[in-house]
Amino acid sequence: MAVFAACGDVSLSYGMKAVGAVSLANWTQAFSAIFTPWVAVGILLLSAFFAAYLAALSFADLTYVLPATSLGYVLMAVLARFLLNEQIPVNRWIGIGLIVAGVGFVTGGPASSSTHVEKREDHLATSGRSVAGDD
């Protein structure tokens, strides 16, 4: 997920810098930007991120999945620095380091709480539906 998100964001940034400034007064330019190659690649990559995000949410808790996606910030900053030649000040790198440390704390636990799974199984059992999802 992190790779799709970071690469998608960098592609969108590169493509939109080529398109130029877009404003509400000229919204048609924003619509036509969708069809430029780098913006289109960014949209496809972010669509892949969204599909992976949905898949992860199907078996893991949101409080586990969402912080794990923040690792994409690190990759995005590195890609922006070397591919887009953005200058990243020290305070942003410190902030990125704090994000990484926070993700380390969150991902140290289980991906899914047992109460989440038990509640789903109880709900399915009382509604007469199969736990295996074969209905």
N, C-alpha and C positions, 0 to 999 in steps of 0.2 A: 504494500500500500504506500509506504513512504517513498519508494522509487517512482511509482506512477504519479503521486502528488507533486513531488519536487520537480520531476522532469516536465510534467504538464504545466506547472506554474512558470518555469523558466521559458518554455516554448511560448506560452501566452505573452510573457513580458517581451521577449525578443520580437514576436510578431506585431505586438501593439506599438512598440517603439518604431517599427518600420511604417506602420499605418499613420502614426502621428496622433496629435491630441484630438480627443473626441469629446464633444459636449452634448448636452441635452438639446441645444439648438440645432445640432447637426447629427441627430440620432441615426440617420440612414447610413452614415459612415461607419458607425459601430456595427450595424447589421451587416454591411458589406465586408467588414473585417473578418467575419466568421469564415468567409470563403478564401482568405489568404492562407497559404500553405502552413506557416508556423502556428498561426492561431488554430487552424483545423487540427494540426497534430496535437496541440495543447488540449483542445477539447476532447479528442480521442483518448489521450492519456488520462485526463481527469475523469472521463467516463469509466475507464478501466479501474481507476482508484475507487470510484463510487461502487462499482460491482464488487470489488474486493472488500470494501468497507461493509457492504450489505452481507456478504458471506461471513465475515468475521463476527458481525453482530448476531448472526443466526446461532452461534455456539458459544460466544463469550459475552461477558458483561460489558455494558457501555463504559463503565468506570475503568475497565482494563483496556478496551479497544481504543478509545479516544486518546488517552495519553500515549499509547504506542504509536499512533499516527504522528505525534509531535516530533518523532525522530526525523521525519521528513524536513523539519525546519533546519536541521543540521546539514543535510544533504543539499537542500535548496540554497543555503548560504554559501556552501562550497562551490556549487555550480554557478551561482550568480557571481561569485568572486572571479572564477577562472574562465567562464564562458561569456558572461556579460560584462566583465571587467568592472564590476561594481566595487567601490571602496567601502569596506565594512569597518567601522570604528571599533575600538577595543570594547567599549561598553556594550555593543551588540554581541560581540563574541562572548562576553561574560554572561549576558542574558541567555544565549544559546547554551552555554555550559550549565547554567542553572536549570534549563529545561531538561537537558540530558540527565542531570542528577535527579530531578523530580521524577522523570520516567523510570529511572532505576529503582526508586522507592516503590512506585506503583506496580511495576511489572514483577516485583519480587514475590507477589502472592499468586494465588490460583487465578486462572483466566475466567473461571465461572464459579459463582457461589452455589453451594449445594441447595440453598433455599430457592434459588431461581429455577433450577431444574425440578425440584420437588413440587413447587407451585404449578409449573407447567404440566407435570404429570398428573397432579391432582385435578387441575382444570380439565384436562383431556379425559380423565377417567369419569368425572361427573357429567361431562357433556356427551358421553357415549362414543367419543372418537378414539381412534387408535393412537397409542403413544408413538408407535413407529411411523406414523404419518402416512399410512398406506390407504387412507380413505379418500 
